[in-house]
């Protein structure tokens, strides 16, 4: 027999919302299973059962925003640490990109539960996604590893001569971190001192640590794309809303 699953987990698997959102909606009586309202947290369902959400949940979800920020150096992605400010503090009416075509009006309520969907360390710059939408957070930091992230990385070779082709191949596939082999990457030279990395995973300081393994020192790191969404001309320290037509 097929084992029953926790309702919130099943809703997340189906892409309806995040597990946290699911628990919130269940508690409010906004979730139905086979047409019956389920309001008890921890309830379980079978995979074939039909799950639907009430209009209140749909309306709440529609109001949630996703912000694209060109993060400068010196800001942390998540919570404040060691005296450094979190990136979401850069989101204000004054720092909104003047060329943002989104009709969405800024509201202070949008800063509530605005969390980073993926890391960008304090020394790195470029595209950082901040979202209130659990579906997008799951898509970008879930375990499926389907979405590419592209980086431009300025490097310095610390050994004699230049990086051997064999080590460039190892950057593409063959390195391990934290005792586990890395997924295949796409790494290529853009010019004499800059590499392009395309990854489908995001271990802590992954690119810097990969480079160290082959004798490269990272001088600068910029994320320019996540899936189909590009940084483009968004100025450093400014942000814009993810457009309705944009999909990662």
Protein Blocks (a to p, Z undefined) as FASTA:
>chain_A
ZZdddfklmmmmnopacfklmmmmmmnopaceehiacfbghiacdfkbccdddfklmmmm
mmpccddddddehiafblceehiacfklmpcfklpcfklcbfbdcdfklmgopaceddad
fkbgcjddddfbfklmmmmmmmnomaccddddddddfbehiadfklmmmmmnopaeehia
cdddddddfblmbccdddfbdcehklmmmmmmnopacfbdcdfbehjbcfklacghiacd
ddfklcZZ
